[in-house]
């Protein structure tokens, strides 16, 4: 008998795709939905989703469901996006909360659902197997060029996480006796009560791949609190950041710098100016970066390997 779940599931995946990519939130919530139907079929909507539309077991219970299918918890700690929960609701509706499967003998239905879940598990494991960022450090080039190559390799993949953790690693290497906070890239300053991504004495460091007005407003808040805002962006975003700051009348009261030069300067300083030691210092910073990333992020494909 043909598996009656795979074709509708494929249609659902296609509908939830964005430019051919399916998010981890959608894959995870799909596994949760099908797992619900394995345990009970059919179900009432109130049994599997909250009044706000969140799929039950897709947040605090997600790790247990994923581990049941041999997916490590680092794949995704919880489904946090509204779109993810909406995708889960759509999948329930596609199968009419299990009523379309109710007439299939229980053993066959369970086998069909397990196969369907395995198709999503495969997607999760393919994501987990993604290669790290691999960077070639040509010794003829400057440290700033190496950092530029890292940012170029990460562009479109990291959502600003690489930039944030790279600056955090640099600060930790430069200030080994100070506690440099380590937060996930999605944790906002307001959410965590932070004055910036990193704060040293009265300087608040803000790191972003794409500066916007909201971040400039945070810098204004720093100034009002007697702190010095230090905005770090990729080299090609420096002019944009400066224009935004000028429009708000604070450009002369804050520091705006390129991440490439900021990290490269420390590589040169920590090496004592010895060009032969530049790569050694870079490796130390990248090791800190990888350790910090692994401690708080789930996307470990953003770890960096230096050749």
BELRA-V387953 format. One record per helix or strand of 2 or more residues. SS is the DSSP state (H for helix, E for strand). FROM is the first residue (numbers start at 0). TO is the last residue. If there is no record, write none. Layout:
ss = <SS & SS>
from = <FROM & FROM>
to = <TO & TO>
//
This chain:
ss = <H & H & H & H & H & H & H & H & E & H & H & H & E & E & H & E & H & H & E & H & H & H & E>
from = <5 & 23 & 44 & 61 & 72 & 81 & 95 & 105 & 132 & 142 & 160 & 188 & 197 & 202 & 212 & 227 & 234 & 250 & 254 & 258 & 274 & 299 & 303>
to = <15 & 38 & 47 & 67 & 74 & 93 & 100 & 127 & 134 & 153 & 173 & 191 & 199 & 206 & 223 & 232 & 246 & 252 & 257 & 269 & 295 & 301 & 305>
//
